[in-house]
Amino acid sequence: MVVKHTICVILFIVILYPSSLFRKEEEEMGMVVERGFKLILGSQWMARKKILGEMGYDFTIVTADIDEKAIRRDNPQDLVVALAQAKADEIISKLGGQSQFAQDPLPTLLITADTVIVYKGVIREKPISKEEARQFIKGYSGSHGSVVGSVIVSNLKTGVQRAGWDKAEVYFHEIPAKVIDDLIDDSITFKVAGGLTLEHPLISPFIDTVVRPPISIIINLLPCFLFCFISTILDTCSETL
């Protein structure tokens, strides 16, 4: 059963305190690593791979082959969790089912995630054409949109799962037509929700205000975030997280 957790408190703590204050958490993460577990990342997204590597985790990558358009929810929060869950289910099936891991001496943890953009109440996923990508990015120019994302961590040995989602509002300056053209020529635009990667060097100069940290920035805060999920599954944190 998926237990949905609001991660607002975790993010609030991470935002308010500098990274130097997280030495204790880093030491505790080291203890979790020393306990031993296998880690699978169900994503090819470079940011997720980078942050797990920086956390010192060894991991393998197994991606899901799902029809994301076939999974529909009216609520964006429900949608990103449902998509992350579908990715987890497909990867587990691809690996032979949970029973393949039940007798393993070490638990195997699977991380799946999903992100969408909400613009004027409409959920935006990956653009399917240059015309749609242009429409998306022009809409953000001088306007704003919400970034909504989820993470699910599954313990394949026990079947326990933990899920969380969060969202933020991002306000943009006017985005020049040349920048929009260059973004459309970049293939990454078609691999991300809403055609929007806030860390992209072409788009970041035109971000005006971020109301709460967006999911793409939360990736940079994942050491604490994932530690809380992973340690909960390994029973090294309180089940009340």
VOPAGU-2260 file (C-alpha; in pm, 1 decimal, decimal comma):
REM VOPAGU-2260
SITE   aa  ch    i         X         Y         Z
SITE  MET   A    0       0,0       0,0       0,0
SITE  VAL   A    1     127,2     343,4     -89,1
SITE  VAL   A    2     134,4     582,3     205,4
SITE  LYS   A    3     122,4     940,6      75,9
SITE  HIS   A    4     342,7    1180,1     267,7
SITE  THR   A    5     344,8    1557,9     246,3
SITE  ILE   A    6     707,4    1665,5     236,6
SITE  CYS   A    7     644,9    2031,4     315,0
SITE  VAL   A    8     804,5    2009,7     660,9
SITE  ILE   A    9    1116,9    1844,6     522,8
SITE  LEU   A   10    1151,4    2107,4     251,5
SITE  PHE   A   11    1087,3    2388,8     499,0
SITE  ILE   A   12    1375,2    2267,4     716,4
SITE  VAL   A   13    1607,6    2225,9     418,2
SITE  ILE   A   14    1529,5    2575,1     291,4
SITE  LEU   A   15    1573,7    2751,4     625,0
SITE  TYR   A   16    1902,2    2591,1     726,7
SITE  PRO   A   17    2227,0    2594,0     527,3
SITE  SER   A   18    2374,7    2268,4     402,1
SITE  SER   A   19    2653,4    2287,4     661,6
SITE  LEU   A   20    2393,3    2206,6     925,4
SITE  PHE   A   21    2313,8    1874,5     760,1
SITE  ARG   A   22    2638,2    1701,4     857,5
SITE  LYS   A   23    2444,3    1488,5    1104,2
SITE  GLU   A   24    2205,3    1376,6     828,5
SITE  GLU   A   25    2500,7    1305,0     600,2
SITE  GLU   A   26    2659,7    1091,4     872,1
SITE  GLU   A   27    2330,0     909,4     924,4
SITE  MET   A   28    2302,2     851,5     548,6
SITE  GLY   A   29    2644,3     694,4     565,8
SITE  MET   A   30    2512,1     462,0     835,7
SITE  VAL   A   31    2223,7     364,6     607,3
SITE  VAL   A   32    2468,6     293,3     324,1
SITE  GLU   A   33    2679,1      83,7     559,2
SITE  ARG   A   34    2372,8    -121,9     651,9
SITE  GLY   A   35    2358,3    -222,2     288,4
SITE  PHE   A   36    2089,9    -211,9      25,2
SITE  LYS   A   37    2066,8    -221,8    -350,8
SITE  LEU   A   38    1932,1      83,6    -528,5
SITE  ILE   A   39    1751,9     106,0    -864,0
SITE  LEU   A   40    1670,0     439,9   -1023,7
SITE  GLY   A   41    1370,8     420,1   -1253,8
SITE  SER   A   42    1470,3     726,5   -1453,9
SITE  GLN   A   43    1720,8     844,8   -1713,5
SITE  TRP   A   44    1691,5    1208,1   -1603,3
SITE  MET   A   45    2044,6    1344,3   -1558,6
SITE  ALA   A   46    1956,8    1552,0   -1250,8
SITE  ARG   A   47    1831,5    1247,6   -1061,6
SITE  LYS   A   48    2134,5    1042,9   -1161,4
SITE  LYS   A   49    2366,8    1323,7   -1060,7
SITE  ILE   A   50    2221,3    1378,1    -715,3
SITE  LEU   A   51    2223,4    1007,2    -628,2
SITE  GLY   A   52    2585,2     989,3    -738,6
SITE  GLU   A   53    2670,5    1293,4    -526,9
SITE  MET   A   54    2501,7    1124,2    -230,7
SITE  GLY   A   55    2751,5     841,7    -271,6
SITE  TYR   A   56    2501,7     577,2    -376,7
SITE  ASP   A   57    2582,5     304,4    -626,8
SITE  PHE   A   58    2274,1     236,3    -836,2
SITE  THR   A   59    2152,4      74,6   -1152,8
SITE  ILE   A   60    1903,8     225,0   -1396,4
SITE  VAL   A   61    1592,1      43,9   -1514,5
SITE  THR   A   62    1335,1     252,6   -1697,4
SITE  ALA   A   63     963,8     193,2   -1744,0
SITE  ASP   A   64     796,8     158,1   -2081,1
SITE  ILE   A   65     449,0     289,4   -2008,0
SITE  ASP   A   66     193,0     487,2   -2203,4
SITE  GLU   A   67     175,7     796,3   -1985,1
SITE  LYS   A   68    -113,4     936,2   -2189,0
SITE  ALA   A   69    -324,0     634,2   -2090,6
SITE  ILE   A   70    -303,3     733,7   -1723,3
SITE  ARG   A   71    -532,4    1026,0   -1652,8
SITE  ARG   A   72    -624,8    1207,4   -1332,8
SITE  ASP   A   73    -804,8    1539,4   -1297,5
SITE  ASN   A   74    -580,6    1647,9   -1010,4
SITE  PRO   A   75    -211,5    1706,8   -1101,4
SITE  GLN   A   76     -94,8    1581,8    -761,5
SITE  ASP   A   77    -286,5    1257,2    -812,7
SITE  LEU   A   78    -153,8    1231,4   -1168,0
SITE  VAL   A   79     217,2    1256,3   -1081,2
SITE  VAL   A   80     178,0    1001,0    -802,6
SITE  ALA   A   81     -20,1     767,7   -1031,2
SITE  LEU   A   82     245,1     797,1   -1303,7
SITE  ALA   A   83     530,7     731,5   -1059,6
SITE  GLN   A   84     335,0     432,5    -928,0
SITE  ALA   A   85     274,8     299,1   -1279,9
SITE  LYS   A   86     646,9     329,8   -1352,3
SITE  ALA   A   87     725,7     138,3   -1032,8
SITE  ASP   A   88     473,9    -135,9   -1115,9
SITE  GLU   A   89     608,0    -175,8   -1470,8
SITE  ILE   A   90     970,3    -190,4   -1359,4
SITE  ILE   A   91     890,2    -443,7   -1087,1
SITE  SER   A   92     710,4    -657,6   -1347,6
SITE  LYS   A   93    1003,1    -618,7   -1587,8
SITE  LEU   A   94    1236,5    -744,0   -1315,8
SITE  GLY   A   95    1026,8   -1056,3   -1261,7
SITE  GLY   A   96     794,6    -943,0    -984,5
SITE  GLN   A   97     843,4    -869,4    -616,7
SITE  SER   A   98     878,2   -1241,2    -534,6
SITE  GLN   A   99    1217,6   -1233,7    -706,2
SITE  PHE   A  100    1347,3   -1012,5    -424,8
SITE  ALA   A  101    1174,6   -1164,3    -120,2
SITE  GLN   A  102    1461,9   -1396,1     -28,2
SITE  ASP   A  103    1745,4   -1154,0    -101,5
SITE  PRO   A  104    1968,5   -1088,9     201,7
SITE  LEU   A  105    1972,7    -715,0     120,6
SITE  PRO   A  106    1666,1    -503,5      38,1
SITE  THR   A  107    1641,1    -354,8    -308,9
SITE  LEU   A  108    1500,1      -1,5    -322,3
SITE  LEU   A  109    1341,2     134,8    -639,8
SITE  ILE   A  110    1301,2     510,4    -691,7
SITE  THR   A  111    1047,3     637,8    -945,6
SITE  ALA   A  112     927,1     993,5   -1004,1
SITE  ASP   A  113     719,1    1214,3   -1228,2
SITE  THR   A  114     664,3    1585,1   -1292,2
SITE  VAL   A  115     401,7    1794,1   -1471,2
SITE  ILE   A  116     350,1    2164,7   -1530,8
SITE  VAL   A  117      12,9    2328,1   -1464,9
SITE  TYR   A  118     -59,7    2642,1   -1668,7
SITE  LYS   A  119    -388,9    2828,4   -1625,4
SITE  GLY   A  120    -539,2    2517,4   -1470,0
SITE  VAL   A  121    -434,6    2286,6   -1755,6
SITE  ILE   A  122    -191,4    2001,0   -1693,9
SITE  ARG   A  123     103,0    2004,0   -1934,8
SITE  GLU   A  124     317,8    1698,9   -1996,0
SITE  LYS   A  125     597,6    1651,5   -2250,5
SITE  PRO   A  126     528,9    1846,9   -2571,4
SITE  ILE   A  127     469,5    1622,1   -2870,6
SITE  SER   A  128     556,7    1872,9   -3144,6
SITE  LYS   A  129     752,0    2191,9   -3205,9
SITE  GLU   A  130     425,3    2380,9   -3235,6
SITE  GLU   A  131     309,5    2259,5   -2895,6
SITE  ALA   A  132     649,4    2332,6   -2739,9
SITE  ARG   A  133     638,3    2687,7   -2878,1
SITE  GLN   A  134     285,7    2735,2   -2742,8
SITE  PHE   A  135     396,2    2611,3   -2401,0
SITE  ILE   A  136     704,6    2832,3   -2370,2
SITE  LYS   A  137     538,5    3144,1   -2513,4
SITE  GLY   A  138     266,8    3098,2   -2253,3
SITE  TYR   A  139     519,7    3114,3   -1969,9
SITE  SER   A  140     665,7    3440,6   -2104,5
SITE  GLY   A  141     563,0    3721,1   -1869,4
SITE  SER   A  142     333,7    3479,4   -1689,9
SITE  HIS   A  143     359,1    3190,7   -1443,0
SITE  GLY   A  144     294,7    2820,8   -1399,4
SITE  SER   A  145     300,4    2552,5   -1131,5
SITE  VAL   A  146     554,6    2271,6   -1111,9
SITE  VAL   A  147     410,4    1955,6    -954,5
SITE  GLY   A  148     620,3    1644,9    -894,3
SITE  SER   A  149     631,5    1317,8    -704,1
SITE  VAL   A  150     878,5    1059,1    -579,0
SITE  ILE   A  151     799,6     699,4    -481,6
SITE  VAL   A  152    1048,9     472,1    -305,9
SITE  SER   A  153     960,2     100,6    -313,0
SITE  ASN   A  154    1123,7    -169,5    -101,7
SITE  LEU   A  155    1114,2    -466,8    -338,3
SITE  LYS   A  156    1199,7    -711,7     -60,1
SITE  THR   A  157     906,4    -619,5     164,3
SITE  GLY   A  158     662,6    -449,4     -72,1
SITE  VAL   A  159     655,4    -134,8     142,0
SITE  GLN   A  160     626,7     193,9     -46,5
SITE  ARG   A  161     653,8     558,8      50,1
SITE  ALA   A  162     529,8     839,8    -175,3
SITE  GLY   A  163     549,1    1217,4    -165,5
SITE  TRP   A  164     462,5    1511,8    -386,2
SITE  ASP   A  165     510,7    1886,0    -381,1
SITE  LYS   A  166     443,5    2188,6    -598,6
SITE  ALA   A  167     561,9    2542,9    -655,0
SITE  GLU   A  168     461,7    2850,9    -850,3
SITE  VAL   A  169     719,7    2993,0   -1092,9
SITE  TYR   A  170     694,2    3347,1   -1236,7
SITE  PHE   A  171     877,9    3442,1   -1555,9
SITE  HIS   A  172    1002,6    3760,8   -1716,5
SITE  GLU   A  173     932,6    3809,6   -2084,9
SITE  ILE   A  174    1116,2    3537,7   -2278,8
SITE  PRO   A  175    1267,1    3666,7   -2608,6
SITE  ALA   A  176    1158,4    3499,0   -2931,2
SITE  LYS   A  177    1519,3    3399,3   -3007,3
SITE  VAL   A  178    1544,5    3217,2   -2675,9
SITE  ILE   A  179    1218,2    3036,1   -2747,5
SITE  ASP   A  180    1351,7    2932,0   -3089,7
SITE  ASP   A  181    1674,2    2801,8   -2933,4
SITE  LEU   A  182    1483,6    2608,7   -2668,1
SITE  ILE   A  183    1268,0    2443,8   -2933,3
SITE  ASP   A  184    1584,2    2339,4   -3119,1
SITE  ASP   A  185    1708,7    2166,8   -2802,4
SITE  SER   A  186    1588,7    1805,6   -2779,4
SITE  ILE   A  187    1569,1    1823,6   -2399,5
SITE  THR   A  188    1260,4    2044,2   -2437,3
SITE  PHE   A  189    1065,9    1742,4   -2562,6
SITE  LYS   A  190    1179,8    1516,3   -2280,5
SITE  VAL   A  191    1050,1    1723,7   -1988,4
SITE  ALA   A  192     703,9    1814,2   -1865,1
SITE  GLY   A  193     569,5    2133,3   -2014,8
SITE  GLY   A  194     887,3    2168,0   -2221,9
SITE  LEU   A  195    1034,5    2337,5   -1916,9
SITE  THR   A  196    1365,5    2277,0   -1739,1
SITE  LEU   A  197    1428,3    2558,2   -1493,4
SITE  GLU   A  198    1800,4    2482,4   -1468,0
SITE  HIS   A  199    1840,0    2518,0   -1844,1
SITE  PRO   A  200    2093,9    2799,0   -1905,5
SITE  LEU   A  201    1864,5    2955,0   -2164,8
SITE  ILE   A  202    1559,2    2975,2   -1937,2
SITE  SER   A  203    1709,6    3038,7   -1592,4
SITE  PRO   A  204    1791,4    3409,6   -1661,8
SITE  PHE   A  205    1421,5    3472,4   -1726,8
SITE  ILE   A  206    1290,9    3329,3   -1400,6
SITE  ASP   A  207    1150,8    3615,3   -1193,9
SITE  THR   A  208    1020,5    3459,1    -872,7
SITE  VAL   A  209     982,3    3108,6    -732,4
SITE  VAL   A  210     713,8    3065,6    -466,9
SITE  ARG   A  211     841,4    2758,5    -281,4
SITE  PRO   A  212    1114,9    2546,4    -439,2
SITE  PRO   A  213    1006,1    2372,5    -760,5
SITE  ILE   A  214    1056,1    2002,0    -816,2
SITE  SER   A  215    1346,3    2059,3   -1054,3
SITE  ILE   A  216    1520,2    2249,1    -772,4
SITE  ILE   A  217    1403,8    1995,8    -514,1
SITE  ILE   A  218    1626,6    1751,3    -701,1
SITE  ASN   A  219    1913,1    1949,2    -547,4
SITE  LEU   A  220    1756,9    1898,1    -202,9
SITE  LEU   A  221    1698,1    1525,1    -245,1
SITE  PRO   A  222    1977,8    1409,3     -10,0
SITE  CYS   A  223    1762,9    1489,6     293,5
SITE  PHE   A  224    1438,3    1405,9     112,4
SITE  LEU   A  225    1548,9    1061,1      -4,6
SITE  PHE   A  226    1723,7     988,7     323,0
SITE  CYS   A  227    1394,0    1027,3     507,0
SITE  PHE   A  228    1211,3     797,3     264,5
SITE  ILE   A  229    1489,2     538,5     241,9
SITE  SER   A  230    1554,2     525,4     613,8
SITE  THR   A  231    1181,6     491,5     681,5
SITE  ILE   A  232    1163,7     188,3     453,6
SITE  LEU   A  233    1470,5      39,6     621,5
SITE  ASP   A  234    1307,3     102,4     961,3
SITE  THR   A  235    1577,2     346,5    1072,6
SITE  CYS   A  236    1335,3     639,3    1093,5
SITE  SER   A  237     998,0     682,9    1257,1
SITE  GLU   A  238     702,7     542,4    1065,6
SITE  THR   A  239     527,7     875,3    1124,5
SITE  LEU   A  240     733,5    1051,9     855,3
